[in-house]
Amino acid sequence: MNEEFAAILKRMGEILDSISEKQKLLREAVNQKDWNKLMTLISEVNFLSDSFKSFDSKREKIQSNMQRGDLSPYTYDLSVLRTKLLRCKAENKAFASYVNISRTFVQQVVEKALPHSRNKNYSRNGAILQPQPQSVVVNQLF
């Protein structure tokens, strides 16, 4: 059981290292506006996260059957794992914040460009009509 616990901790650390690498690549893909790479990396991070959750549930089951004294040899490994996890969470929060700020900015631009796109239209007998999109021409200069 102790060997399995050590192997799980090691694998969880490797997964978090991979997630951390992918997060750096995510940031680069956003900066370079490489949306295909971004989508691929997001899928990879999601897969790694699911794998981490699976190992974490195994770790919890084993750890719940261990005595406090049995965990002593793994204290350092658990603290390193916790540090890596916190680093990944902080990066996720920063990325989520960036996405939310960008989404809000784009929504404001669209709202200013199409101010009536969110208003409801009503028919003569009071039924709500879906607003029709307005024609918009965007000139793109290179």
Solvent accessible surface area in square Angstrom, and as a share of the most:
residue,aa,sasa,rsa
1,M,124,0.56
2,N,76,0.39
3,E,150,0.67
4,E,95,0.43
5,F,0,0.00
6,A,42,0.33
7,A,59,0.46
8,I,8,0.04
9,L,9,0.05
10,K,141,0.60
11,R,96,0.35
12,M,2,0.01
13,G,8,0.08
14,E,71,0.32
15,I,1,0.00
16,L,4,0.02
17,D,61,0.32
18,S,39,0.25
19,I,10,0.05
20,S,21,0.14
21,E,113,0.51
22,K,49,0.21
23,Q,8,0.04
24,K,114,0.48
25,L,63,0.31
26,L,13,0.06
27,R,111,0.41
28,E,82,0.37
29,A,0,0.00
30,V,17,0.10
31,N,110,0.56
32,Q,125,0.56
33,K,137,0.58
34,D,54,0.28
35,W,134,0.47
36,N,126,0.65
37,K,73,0.31
38,L,20,0.10
39,M,120,0.54
40,T,74,0.43
41,L,10,0.05
42,I,56,0.29
43,S,69,0.45
44,E,59,0.27
45,V,19,0.11
46,N,85,0.43
47,F,145,0.60
48,L,24,0.12
49,S,35,0.22
50,D,88,0.46
51,S,25,0.16
52,F,22,0.09
53,K,133,0.57
54,S,52,0.34
55,F,48,0.20
56,D,35,0.18
57,S,54,0.35
58,K,95,0.40
59,R,39,0.14
60,E,95,0.43
61,K,143,0.61
62,I,20,0.10
63,Q,47,0.21
64,S,90,0.58
65,N,109,0.56
66,M,16,0.07
67,Q,131,0.58
68,R,215,0.79
69,G,55,0.53
70,D,61,0.32
71,L,35,0.17
72,S,69,0.45
73,P,98,0.62
74,Y,23,0.09
75,T,84,0.49
76,Y,161,0.61
77,D,65,0.34
78,L,27,0.14
79,S,46,0.30
80,V,50,0.29
81,L,14,0.07
82,R,144,0.53
83,T,72,0.42
84,K,39,0.17
85,L,56,0.28
86,L,108,0.54
87,R,131,0.48
88,C,7,0.04
89,K,103,0.44
90,A,61,0.47
91,E,41,0.18
92,N,77,0.40
93,K,150,0.64
94,A,61,0.47
95,F,53,0.22
96,A,50,0.39
97,S,54,0.35
98,Y,115,0.44
99,V,63,0.36
100,N,69,0.35
101,I,120,0.61
102,S,40,0.26
103,R,132,0.48
104,T,66,0.38
105,F,127,0.53
106,V,84,0.48
107,Q,88,0.39
108,Q,101,0.45
109,V,74,0.42
110,V,71,0.41
111,E,64,0.29
112,K,166,0.70
113,A,65,0.50
114,L,37,0.18
115,P,68,0.43
116,H,113,0.50
117,S,47,0.30
118,R,174,0.63
119,N,80,0.41
120,K,125,0.53
121,N,73,0.37
122,Y,130,0.50
123,S,33,0.21
124,R,250,0.91
125,N,138,0.71
126,G,50,0.48
127,A,55,0.43
128,I,94,0.48
129,L,86,0.43
130,Q,141,0.63
131,P,47,0.30
132,Q,145,0.64
133,P,125,0.79
134,Q,91,0.40
135,S,114,0.73
136,V,78,0.45
137,V,132,0.76
138,V,123,0.71
139,N,129,0.66
140,Q,134,0.59
141,L,166,0.83
142,F,223,0.93
